[in-house]
């Protein structure tokens, strides 16, 4: 972890981007979480490596709160 600064902002920005783009809720959460995860691996901000973002996104599992 390089820095936690901006992780929450990155998560929110990813969610807003997905909502504006009309994406499915699970896709929005998966991508926003991956963006936030990427944010803590670097100093500064922005998506600096699209391939890394895809890898992080692939590692995110979204489940309903009612799933046990």
DRENLOTI-574961 format. One line per 8 residues: their letters; for each residue x, y, z of N, C-alpha, C. Coordinates in steps of 0.05 Angstrom, whole numbers. Each point is the difference from the previous one (the first is absolute). Example, Ala and Ser with C-alpha at 12.3 -4.5 7.8 and 13.67 -1.06 7.14 Angstrom:
% DRENLOTI-574961
as = 264 -114 156 -18 24 0 18 24 0 | -7 21 -14 16 24 1 -15 22 14
This chain:
% DRENLOTI-574961
xxxxxxxx = 17 -23 0 -17 23 0 18 25 0 | -3 16 -20 16 25 -2 -12 23 16 | -27 3 -2 -14 21 14 -30 -5 -1 | -13 6 22 -29 -3 0 -14 26 -8 | 15 21 -4 -11 26 -8 -14 -3 -27 | -26 7 0 -15 0 -25 -14 -26 -6 | 2 -20 17 -13 -26 -5 -30 3 -1 | -11 14 20 -29 5 1 -10 17 -23
xxxxxxxx = 16 20 -7 -7 18 -22 0 -16 -26 | 19 -18 -3 2 -17 -24 -24 -19 -2 | -8 -12 23 -23 -17 0 -25 15 -9 | -4 23 12 -23 16 -7 0 9 -30 | 23 8 -9 3 8 -28 -7 -24 -19 | 10 -23 7 -7 -24 -16 -29 -6 0 | -13 4 23 -29 -5 2 -16 20 -17 | 8 26 2 -14 20 -15 4 -5 -30
xxxxxxxx = 24 -6 -8 5 -6 -28 -17 -23 -10 | -3 -21 15 -16 -23 -7 -30 7 -2 | -9 16 19 -28 8 0 -7 17 -24 | 18 20 -6 -4 17 -23 0 -17 -26 | 18 -20 0 2 -17 -24 -22 -21 -2 | -17 -2 20 -23 -18 -2 8 -29 4 | 22 -5 14 9 -28 4 -17 -14 21 | 1 -26 0 -14 -17 19 12 5 28
xxxxxxxx = -16 -2 21 10 5 27 24 -16 8 | 0 -26 -6 23 -17 7 26 9 -15 | -3 7 -25 23 10 -16 10 26 13 | -18 18 8 8 25 12 16 -5 25 | -10 -17 18 14 -6 25 27 -14 -5 | 1 -18 -19 25 -15 -6 21 20 -10 | -8 17 -19 20 19 -11 8 21 20 | -19 11 15 6 20 20 19 -11 21
xxxxxxxx = -4 -24 9 17 -12 20 28 -5 -12 | 2 -8 -25 26 -4 -12 15 27 -3 | -14 21 -6 12 27 -3 11 8 28 | -16 -4 21 9 7 27 25 -17 8 | -1 -25 -8 23 -18 6 25 10 -14 | -3 9 -25 22 10 -16 11 26 13 | -18 16 11 8 26 12 19 -4 23 | -3 -22 16 17 -4 23 27 -12 -8
xxxxxxxx = 3 -8 -25 26 -11 -8 19 20 -12 | -8 25 -1 16 20 -13 -1 27 14 | 20 16 -4 0 28 10 -12 16 -23 | -19 17 6 -13 16 -21 -27 -13 -6 | -11 8 -22 -27 -9 -7 -2 -7 -29 | -22 -13 -7 -5 -7 -28 4 -30 -6 | -12 -9 -21 4 -27 -9 24 -1 -18 | 22 -10 11 26 1 -14 6 -25 -16
xxxxxxxx = -15 -21 5 5 -25 -14 -26 -15 -4 | -11 1 -24 -26 -13 -6 0 -30 5 | 23 -13 -6 2 -29 4 -1 -7 29 | 13 16 17 -1 -4 29 -28 4 10 | -14 20 -10 -27 5 9 -18 -24 -7 | 4 -12 -23 -16 -23 -8 6 -24 18 | 26 -3 7 7 -22 19 -13 4 27 | 1 24 10 -12 6 26 -30 -4 -1
xxxxxxxx = -13 9 -22 -29 -3 -3 -7 -30 0 | 17 -16 -13 -6 -29 0 1 -13 27 | 14 13 19 2 -11 27 -22 9 19 | -18 16 -10 -21 11 17 -25 -18 -3 | -11 -8 22 -25 -15 1 -22 17 12 | -22 4 -14 -23 15 11 -22 -20 7 | -9 2 25 -21 -18 9 -22 17 13 | -24 -10 -2 -23 12 13 3 -2 30
xxxx = -10 19 15 1 -1 29 -17 -23 11 | -19 -9 -16 -17 -22 9 12 -27 -5 | 22 -2 -16 14 -25 -5 16 -8 25 | -1 -24 7 15 -10 24 22 -18 -8
